[in-house]
Amino acid sequence: MSTVLNVREARAQFSRLLESARFEGGEYLIERAGRPMAVLIGVEEYEQLRSRLATLEEMLHPEALEKLERAKADIEAGRITPHEEVIVRIAEAKRGG
């Protein structure tokens, strides 16, 4: 469940909200004049949502399930690296680890 904040509240607490979103899984719906304007979530949650959306979009394609099964077989056989692992490796490289 997202915490609802108006723009003024969000601006005043922005640093704390960023920390909460990134490290505690906080979700914030920012409103202006009672109308939703934006959502603040951590980058990991954002990447997961984008990945799930991409999967759902692929499933609308007639050959999607067949492609997903082939992809799973490739992963299990070690022929490709799952995108989650690639994201972790990129993050580690950026941190110098």
N, C-alpha and C positions, 0 to 999 in steps of 0.2 A: 504494500500500500504506500503510495506516495504522500509525502508531506506537502501540503499546499501553502505557498507563500506568495505574498504580493511582491512586486518588483522592488519596492522600497526595503522590505524585510530581507529579501534575497541579496540585495546590494550591500546592506549593512553586515550581513553574515557570510559574504561570499567565500572568504578563505576557509571558514569552518565548514561550510557546505561542501566545498571541494574536497577537503580532507575526509569528511564523512562519506561522500559518494565514492571516493577512491578506495578508502581503507575499511569502511564499515558497511558498505553496500547501501548507503542512504540513497533515497530516490526523492526528488523534489520537483513538484509541478509549480512553475512560476506563472502567476496571473497578473494581468494588468486590467484594472477596472472590472474585476470579476471574470475576465475571459482568459482561458488558458493560452499562454504564449510560447512556452518552452518547457522542456524537461531536462533536469540535471541528473545524470547518472555517471557512475564510474566507467572508465574505458573498457574494463573487462566485461562488464554487463553489456555495454554497447556492442562490443565485438561478438559476444554470444548471440545477441538479438539479430545482428546483421547476418551471422552464419545461419541461424535458424530461418530467417526470411529467405535467404538464398536457397536453402534446401526446399522450403515450401514452394518457391517459384519454380525450381527445377521439377518438382513433383507434378506440376501442372502440365509439363511437357509429356507427350505420349511415350517417349522412350526413357523417361527419367528413372523409373524403377530399375530397368535393365542396366542403365549406366551406374546407378548407385550400387547395385550388386557387384558389377565389375570393379568399381572403385574399392569396395570393401575387400574383395578378393586380392586386389593389388596391394592394399595396405597390409593385409595379413601375410602376404608373400614377401613383404619388404621391398616391393618395387617402387612405392611412393611413400611420402611422409605425410601424415595427417596434418591439416592446416593448423590445428590447435598446437601441435608440436612446433611447427614452423613459427607461429606467433611467439611461443615461449623462447625459442632460440633467438629470434630477432630482438626480443626484449632483453635477453641476457647479453647479447652482443652490444646493445646500446648502453647497458650498464657497465660494460667492460668485463663481463664475467664470462 
